[in-house]
């Protein structure tokens, strides 16, 4: 059974696909459809629909709190990878890396094999000997450098 965040993500992506790459939703209405609280929709929007994942999210206050999500198609694979690198801050969790890589593969910027290789390099298992206090910082650095290497290859 799919996790709730995956279900919400699929619902939003379906709406975007049905509306030619752009959908306007009400956070509370989507939460009602997904049988969850609105903060879970907000979580999905912030983690799975960021600019690094190829989306622009515009939020309007009042009037039902509508949110417009637009899928952005980068000019090239290289530009897509650059936007992913730029979206990574000073630290990165394993889950965030997984989502970024899945979206980068889905966007066609890297192959599934490349995504698997980068994920293996930044996994908790690979970083097991790194102190947990700095693991996410080290992961972000490795992720950015691995993606930079892939970007230069495109």
KOLMARMI-699228 format. One record per residue: residue number from 0; residue in one letter; chain; y, x, z of N, C-alpha, C, O in turn. Coordinates in nm, 2 decimals, padded with zeros to 4 digits. Layout:
NUM|A|A|Y|X|Z|Y|X|Z|Y|X|Z|Y|X|Z
...
This chain:
0|X|A|-00.12|00.08|00.00|00.00|00.00|00.00|00.13|00.09|00.00|00.13|00.19|00.07
1|X|A|00.22|00.05|-00.08|00.34|00.13|-00.09|00.43|00.12|00.03|00.43|00.01|00.10
2|X|A|00.50|00.22|00.06|00.59|00.22|00.18|00.71|00.13|00.14|00.74|00.11|00.02
3|X|A|00.78|00.08|00.24|00.89|-00.01|00.21|01.00|00.06|00.13|01.06|-00.01|00.04
4|X|A|01.03|00.18|00.16|01.14|00.25|00.08|01.10|00.26|-00.07|01.19|00.25|-00.15
5|X|A|00.97|00.28|-00.09|00.92|00.29|-00.23|00.94|00.15|-00.30|00.97|00.15|-00.42
6|X|A|00.91|00.05|-00.23|00.92|-00.09|-00.28|01.07|-00.12|-00.31|01.10|-00.17|-00.42
7|X|A|01.16|-00.08|-00.22|01.30|-00.11|-00.25|01.35|-00.03|-00.37|01.42|-00.08|-00.45
8|X|A|01.31|00.10|-00.37|01.34|00.18|-00.49|01.30|00.12|-00.62|01.37|00.12|-00.72
9|X|A|01.17|00.07|-00.62|01.12|00.01|-00.74|01.20|-00.11|-00.78|01.22|-00.14|-00.90
10|X|A|01.23|-00.19|-00.68|01.31|-00.32|-00.71|01.45|-00.28|-00.77|01.49|-00.34|-00.87
11|X|A|01.51|-00.18|-00.72|01.64|-00.14|-00.77|01.63|-00.08|-00.91|01.71|-00.12|-01.00
12|X|A|01.53|00.00|-00.93|01.51|00.06|-01.07|01.47|-00.05|-01.17|01.52|-00.04|-01.28
13|X|A|01.40|-00.15|-01.13|01.37|-00.26|-01.22|01.50|-00.33|-01.26|01.52|-00.36|-01.38
14|X|A|01.59|-00.35|-01.16|01.71|-00.42|-01.19|01.80|-00.33|-01.29|01.86|-00.39|-01.38
15|X|A|01.80|-00.20|-01.26|01.88|-00.11|-01.35|01.82|-00.12|-01.49|01.89|-00.12|-01.59
16|X|A|01.69|-00.11|-01.50|01.62|-00.11|-01.64|01.65|-00.24|-01.71|01.67|-00.24|-01.83
17|X|A|01.65|-00.35|-01.64|01.67|-00.49|-01.70|01.82|-00.50|-01.74|01.84|-00.59|-01.83
18|X|A|01.91|-00.42|-01.69|02.05|-00.44|-01.72|02.11|-00.32|-01.79|02.22|-00.28|-01.77
19|X|A|02.02|-00.25|-01.87|02.07|-00.14|-01.96|02.13|-00.03|-01.88|02.24|00.03|-01.92
20|X|A|02.07|00.01|-01.77|02.11|00.13|-01.70|02.22|00.11|-01.59|02.27|00.20|-01.54
21|X|A|02.25|-00.02|-01.56|02.35|-00.05|-01.46|02.32|-00.18|-01.40|02.29|-00.28|-01.46
22|X|A|02.33|-00.18|-01.26|02.30|-00.30|-01.19|02.40|-00.32|-01.07|02.43|-00.22|-01.01
23|X|A|02.44|-00.44|-01.05|02.52|-00.47|-00.94|02.44|-00.56|-00.84|02.39|-00.66|-00.88
24|X|A|02.43|-00.51|-00.72|02.35|-00.58|-00.62|02.42|-00.60|-00.49|02.53|-00.54|-00.47
25|X|A|02.38|-00.70|-00.42|02.43|-00.72|-00.28|02.32|-00.66|-00.19|02.21|-00.70|-00.19
26|X|A|02.37|-00.57|-00.10|02.28|-00.51|-00.01|02.21|-00.61|00.08|02.09|-00.59|00.10
27|X|A|02.27|-00.71|00.13|02.21|-00.81|00.21|02.11|-00.89|00.14|02.00|-00.93|00.19
28|X|A|02.14|-00.93|00.01|02.05|-01.01|-00.07|01.92|-00.93|-00.10|01.81|-00.98|-00.10
29|X|A|01.94|-00.80|-00.13|01.83|-00.72|-00.16|01.74|-00.70|-00.04|01.62|-00.70|-00.05
30|X|A|01.80|-00.68|00.08|01.73|-00.67|00.20|01.65|-00.79|00.23|01.54|-00.79|00.28
31|X|A|01.71|-00.91|00.20|01.64|-01.03|00.22|01.52|-01.04|00.13|01.41|-01.08|00.17
32|X|A|01.53|-01.00|00.00|01.42|-01.00|-00.09|01.31|-00.91|-00.05|01.19|-00.94|-00.07
33|X|A|01.35|-00.79|00.00|01.25|-00.69|00.04|01.20|-00.71|00.19|01.11|-00.64|00.23
34|X|A|01.25|-00.82|00.25|01.21|-00.85|00.39|01.24|-00.73|00.48|01.14|-00.69|00.55
35|X|A|01.36|-00.68|00.48|01.40|-00.57|00.57|01.54|-00.58|00.61|01.61|-00.68|00.58
36|X|A|01.59|-00.49|00.69|01.73|-00.49|00.73|01.81|-00.42|00.63|01.76|-00.33|00.56
37|X|A|01.94|-00.45|00.61|02.03|-00.39|00.51|02.04|-00.24|00.53|02.06|-00.17|00.43
38|X|A|02.03|-00.19|00.65|02.04|-00.04|00.66|01.92|00.03|00.59|01.94|00.15|00.55
39|X|A|01.81|-00.03|00.57|01.70|00.03|00.50|01.73|00.04|00.35|01.70|00.14|00.28
40|X|A|01.81|-00.06|00.30|01.86|-00.05|00.16|01.96|00.06|00.15|01.95|00.13|00.05
41|X|A|02.04|00.07|00.25|02.14|00.18|00.24|02.07|00.32|00.24|02.12|00.41|00.17
42|X|A|01.97|00.33|00.32|01.89|00.45|00.33|01.83|00.49|00.19|01.84|00.60|00.14
43|X|A|01.78|00.39|00.12|01.72|00.41|-00.01|01.83|00.45|-00.11|01.81|00.54|-00.19
44|X|A|01.94|00.38|-00.10|02.05|00.42|-00.19|02.10|00.56|-00.17|02.13|00.63|-00.27
45|X|A|02.11|00.60|-00.05|02.16|00.74|-00.02|02.06|00.85|-00.05|02.10|00.96|-00.08
46|X|A|01.93|00.82|-00.04|01.83|00.92|-00.06|01.77|00.93|-00.20|01.73|01.03|-00.25
47|X|A|01.77|00.81|-00.26|01.70|00.81|-00.39|01.79|00.78|-00.51|01.75|00.79|-00.63
48|X|A|01.92|00.74|-00.48|02.01|00.71|-00.59|02.14|00.79|-00.58|02.25|00.74|-00.60
49|X|A|02.13|00.92|-00.56|02.24|01.01|-00.55|02.27|01.06|-00.68|02.20|01.05|-00.78
50|X|A|02.39|01.13|-00.69|02.42|01.19|-00.82|02.32|01.30|-00.86|02.30|01.32|-00.98
51|X|A|02.26|01.37|-00.76|02.16|01.47|-00.79|02.04|01.41|-00.85|01.96|01.47|-00.92
52|X|A|02.02|01.28|-00.83|01.90|01.21|-00.88|01.93|01.13|-01.01|01.85|01.06|-01.07
53|X|A|02.06|01.15|-01.06|02.10|01.09|-01.19|02.16|00.95|-01.18|02.15|00.88|-01.27
54|X|A|02.22|00.92|-01.06|02.28|00.79|-01.05|02.42|00.80|-00.99|02.46|00.90|-00.92
55|X|A|02.51|00.70|-01.02|02.64|00.69|-00.96|02.63|00.56|-00.88|02.60|00.45|-00.94
56|X|A|02.66|00.56|-00.75|02.66|00.44|-00.67|02.80|00.42|-00.62|02.87|00.50|-00.56
57|X|A|02.85|00.30|-00.66|02.99|00.26|-00.62|02.97|00.14|-00.53|02.91|00.04|-00.56
58|X|A|03.04|00.15|-00.41|03.03|00.04|-00.31|03.16|-00.03|-00.30|03.27|00.03|-00.30
59|X|A|03.16|-00.16|-00.30|03.28|-00.24|-00.28|03.27|-00.31|-00.15|03.17|-00.38|-00.11
60|X|A|03.38|-00.30|-00.07|03.38|-00.36|00.06|03.43|-00.51|00.04|03.50|-00.54|-00.05
61|X|A|03.38|-00.59|00.13|03.42|-00.73|00.12|03.35|-00.81|00.01|03.28|-00.74|-00.07
62|X|A|03.37|-00.93|00.00|03.32|-01.01|-00.11|03.17|-01.00|-00.12|03.11|-01.00|-00.23
63|X|A|03.10|-00.99|-00.01|02.95|-00.98|-00.01|02.90|-00.83|-00.02|02.78|-00.81|-00.02
64|X|A|02.99|-00.74|-00.02|02.95|-00.60|-00.02|02.87|-00.56|-00.14|02.76|-00.50|-00.12
65|X|A|02.91|-00.58|-00.26|02.83|-00.55|-00.37|02.83|-00.40|-00.40|02.93|-00.33|-00.37
66|X|A|02.72|-00.36|-00.45|02.70|-00.21|-00.49|02.66|-00.21|-00.63|02.57|-00.28|-00.68
67|X|A|02.73|-00.12|-00.71|02.70|-00.10|-00.85|02.63|00.03|-00.86|02.69|00.14|-00.82
68|X|A|02.52|00.03|-00.93|02.44|00.16|-00.95|02.43|00.18|-01.10|02.39|00.09|-01.17
69|X|A|02.47|00.30|-01.14|02.47|00.33|-01.28|02.38|00.45|-01.30|02.40|00.55|-01.23
70|X|A|02.28|00.44|-01.39|02.20|00.56|-01.43|02.28|00.65|-01.53|02.33|00.60|-01.63
71|X|A|02.29|00.77|-01.49|02.36|00.87|-01.58|02.26|00.95|-01.65|02.17|01.01|-01.59
72|X|A|02.28|00.97|-01.78|02.20|01.05|-01.86|02.27|01.18|-01.89|02.37|01.19|-01.96
73|X|A|02.23|01.29|-01.82|02.29|01.42|-01.85|02.28|01.46|-01.99|02.20|01.42|-02.07
74|X|A|02.37|01.55|-02.03|02.37|01.60|-02.17|02.25|01.68|-02.21|02.20|01.67|-02.32
75|X|A|02.20|01.76|-02.11|02.09|01.84|-02.14|02.00|01.86|-02.02|02.04|01.83|-01.91
76|X|A|01.88|01.92|-02.04|01.80|01.95|-01.93|01.86|02.04|-01.83|01.85|02.03|-01.71
77|X|A|01.93|02.14|-01.89|02.00|02.24|-01.81|02.11|02.18|-01.72|02.12|02.21|-01.61
78|X|A|02.19|02.08|-01.78|02.29|02.01|-01.70|02.23|01.93|-01.59|02.28|01.92|-01.48
79|X|A|02.12|01.87|-01.62|02.05|01.79|-01.52|02.01|01.87|-01.40|02.03|01.84|-01.29
80|X|A|01.94|01.99|-01.43|01.90|02.08|-01.33|02.02|02.13|-01.25|02.01|02.14|-01.12
81|X|A|02.13|02.16|-01.32|02.25|02.21|-01.25|02.30|02.10|-01.15|02.34|02.13|-01.04
82|X|A|02.30|01.97|-01.19|02.34|01.87|-01.10|02.25|01.85|-00.98|02.30|01.82|-00.87
83|X|A|02.12|01.88|-01.00|02.03|01.87|-00.88|02.06|01.99|-00.79|02.07|01.97|-00.67
84|X|A|02.08|02.11|-00.84|02.12|02.22|-00.76|02.25|02.20|-00.68|02.25|02.22|-00.56
85|X|A|02.34|02.14|-00.75|02.47|02.11|-00.69|02.47|02.01|-00.58|02.55|02.01|-00.49
86|X|A|02.37|01.92|-00.59|02.35|01.81|-00.49|02.29|01.86|-00.36|02.30|01.79|-00.26
87|X|A|02.23|01.98|-00.36|02.16|02.03|-00.24|02.26|02.10|-00.16|02.33|02.19|-00.20
88|X|A|02.27|02.06|-00.03|02.36|02.12|00.06|02.31|02.25|00.12|02.23|02.32|00.05
89|X|A|02.34|02.28|00.24|02.30|02.40|00.31|02.15|02.39|00.36|02.09|02.49|00.39
90|X|A|02.10|02.26|00.37|01.97|02.25|00.42|01.90|02.14|00.34|01.96|02.06|00.28
91|X|A|01.76|02.14|00.34|01.69|02.05|00.26|01.55|02.02|00.33|01.48|02.12|00.37
92|X|A|01.52|01.90|00.35|01.39|01.86|00.41|01.28|01.86|00.30|01.31|01.86|00.18
93|X|A|01.16|01.87|00.35|01.05|01.86|00.25|01.05|01.73|00.17|01.03|01.73|00.05
94|X|A|01.08|01.62|00.24|01.09|01.49|00.18|01.20|01.48|00.07|01.18|01.43|-00.03
95|X|A|01.32|01.54|00.11|01.43|01.54|00.01|01.39|01.62|-00.11|01.42|01.58|-00.22
96|X|A|01.33|01.74|-00.09|01.28|01.82|-00.20|01.18|01.75|-00.29|01.19|01.75|-00.41
97|X|A|01.09|01.68|-00.23|00.99|01.60|-00.30|01.06|01.49|-00.39|01.02|01.47|-00.51
98|X|A|01.16|01.42|-00.33|01.23|01.32|-00.41|01.31|01.38|-00.52|01.30|01.33|-00.64
99|X|A|01.38|01.49|-00.50|01.46|01.55|-00.60|01.37|01.60|-00.71|01.40|01.58|-00.83
100|X|A|01.26|01.66|-00.68|01.17|01.71|-00.78|01.10|01.59|-00.86|01.09|01.60|-00.98
101|X|A|01.06|01.49|-00.79|01.00|01.37|-00.86|01.10|01.31|-00.96|01.07|01.28|-01.07
102|X|A|01.23|01.30|-00.92|01.33|01.25|-01.01|01.36|01.34|-01.13|01.39|01.30|-01.24
103|X|A|01.36|01.47|-01.10|01.39|01.57|-01.20|01.27|01.57|-01.31|01.30|01.58|-01.43
104|X|A|01.15|01.55|-01.26|01.04|01.54|-01.35|01.05|01.41|-01.43|01.03|01.41|-01.55
105|X|A|01.08|01.30|-01.36|01.09|01.17|-01.43|01.20|01.17|-01.53|01.19|01.11|-01.63
106|X|A|01.31|01.25|-01.50|01.42|01.26|-01.59|01.39|01.35|-01.71|01.48|01.36|-01.80
107|X|A|01.28|01.42|-01.71|01.24|01.50|-01.82|01.30|01.64|-01.82|01.29|01.71|-01.92
108|X|A|01.37|01.68|-01.71|01.44|01.81|-01.71|01.34|01.92|-01.68|01.36|02.03|-01.73
109|X|A|01.23|01.89|-01.61|01.13|01.99|-01.58|00.99|01.93|-01.60|00.98|01.80|-01.60
110|X|A|00.89|02.01|-01.62|00.76|01.95|-01.64|00.70|01.92|-01.50|00.74|01.97|-01.40
111|X|A|00.59|01.84|-01.50|00.52|01.81|-01.37|00.47|01.94|-01.31|00.47|01.95|-01.19
112|X|A|00.42|02.03|-01.39|00.37|02.15|-01.34|00.47|02.24|-01.28|00.45|02.30|-01.17
113|X|A|00.59|02.24|-01.34|00.70|02.31|-01.28|00.74|02.25|-01.14|00.77|02.32|-01.05
114|X|A|00.75|02.12|-01.14|00.78|02.05|-01.02|00.68|02.07|-00.91|00.72|02.09|-00.79
115|X|A|00.55|02.08|-00.94|00.45|02.11|-00.85|00.46|02.25|-00.79|00.44|02.27|-00.67
116|X|A|00.49|02.34|-00.88|00.51|02.48|-00.84|00.63|02.50|-00.74|00.61|02.57|-00.64
117|X|A|00.74|02.43|-00.77|00.85|02.44|-00.68|00.82|02.38|-00.55|00.86|02.43|-00.44
118|X|A|00.75|02.26|-00.56|00.72|02.19|-00.43|00.63|02.27|-00.35|00.64|02.28|-00.22
119|X|A|00.53|02.34|-00.41|00.45|02.43|-00.33|00.52|02.54|-00.26|00.49|02.58|-00.15
120|X|A|00.63|02.59|-00.33|00.71|02.70|-00.27|00.79|02.66|-00.16|00.82|02.74|-00.07
121|X|A|00.84|02.53|-00.16|00.93|02.48|-00.05|00.86|02.39|00.05|00.92|02.33|00.14
122|X|A|00.73|02.38|00.04|00.65|02.29|00.14|00.65|02.35|00.28|00.67|02.47|00.30
123|X|A|00.63|02.26|00.37|00.62|02.30|00.51|00.50|02.40|00.53|00.51|02.49|00.61
124|X|A|00.40|02.39|00.45|00.29|02.48|00.46|00.33|02.62|00.42|00.29|02.71|00.48
125|X|A|00.40|02.63|00.31|00.45|02.76|00.26|00.55|02.82|00.36|00.55|02.95|00.37
126|X|A|00.62|02.74|00.43|00.72|02.79|00.52|00.68|02.78|00.67|00.76|02.79|00.76
127|X|A|00.55|02.78|00.69|00.49|02.76|00.82|00.53|02.87|00.92|00.55|02.85|01.04
128|X|A|00.55|02.99|00.87|00.59|03.11|00.96|00.74|03.12|00.98|00.78|03.21|01.05
129|X|A|00.81|03.03|00.91|00.96|03.04|00.93|00.99|02.95|01.05|00.94|02.84|01.06
130|X|A|01.08|03.00|01.14|01.12|02.92|01.25|01.17|02.78|01.21|01.25|02.77|01.12
131|X|A|01.12|02.68|01.29|01.16|02.54|01.25|01.31|02.52|01.25|01.36|02.43|01.19
132|X|A|01.38|02.60|01.33|01.53|02.58|01.34|01.60|02.61|01.21|01.71|02.56|01.18
133|X|A|01.54|02.70|01.13|01.61|02.75|01.01|01.53|02.71|00.88|01.56|02.74|00.77
134|X|A|01.41|02.64|00.90|01.32|02.61|00.79|01.39|02.54|00.68|01.38|02.57|00.56
135|X|A|01.47|02.43|00.71|01.54|02.35|00.61|01.64|02.43|00.54|01.67|02.40|00.42
136|X|A|01.70|02.53|00.60|01.80|02.62|00.54|01.73|02.71|00.44|01.78|02.73|00.33
137|X|A|01.62|02.77|00.48|01.55|02.86|00.40|01.49|02.78|00.28|01.49|02.83|00.16
138|X|A|01.44|02.66|00.30|01.39|02.57|00.20|01.50|02.54|00.09|01.47|02.55|-00.03
139|X|A|01.62|02.51|00.14|01.73|02.49|00.04|01.76|02.61|-00.05|01.78|02.59|-00.17
140|X|A|01.76|02.73|00.01|01.78|02.85|-00.06|01.67|02.87|-00.17|01.70|02.90|-00.28
141|X|A|01.55|02.86|-00.12|01.44|02.88|-00.22|01.44|02.77|-00.33|01.42|02.81|-00.45
142|X|A|01.47|02.65|-00.29|01.47|02.54|-00.39|01.58|02.57|-00.49|01.55|02.56|-00.61
143|X|A|01.70|02.60|-00.45|01.81|02.63|-00.54|01.78|02.74|-00.64|01.80|02.74|-00.76
144|X|A|01.72|02.85|-00.58|01.69|02.97|-00.66|01.57|02.94|-00.76|01.58|02.98|-00.88
145|X|A|01.47|02.86|-00.72|01.37|02.82|-00.81|01.42|02.73|-00.92|01.38|02.75|-01.04
146|X|A|01.50|02.64|-00.89|01.56|02.55|-00.99|01.65|02.63|-01.08|01.66|02.60|-01.20
147|X|A|01.73|02.72|-01.03|01.81|02.81|-01.11|01.73|02.88|-01.21|01.76|02.89|-01.33
148|X|A|01.62|02.94|-01.17|01.52|03.00|-01.26|01.47|02.91|-01.37|01.46|02.95|-01.49
149|X|A|01.44|02.79|-01.34|01.40|02.69|-01.44|01.51|02.65|-01.53|01.49|02.63|-01.65
150|X|A|01.64|02.64|-01.47|01.75|02.61|-01.55|01.78|02.71|-01.66|01.81|02.68|-01.78
151|X|A|01.76|02.84|-01.62|01.79|02.95|-01.72|01.69|02.95|-01.83|01.71|03.01|-01.94
152|X|A|01.57|02.89|-01.80|01.46|02.89|-01.90|01.48|02.78|-02.00|01.41|02.78|-02.11
153|X|A|01.57|02.68|-01.98|01.58|02.56|-02.06|01.68|02.59|-02.17|01.71|02.50|-02.25
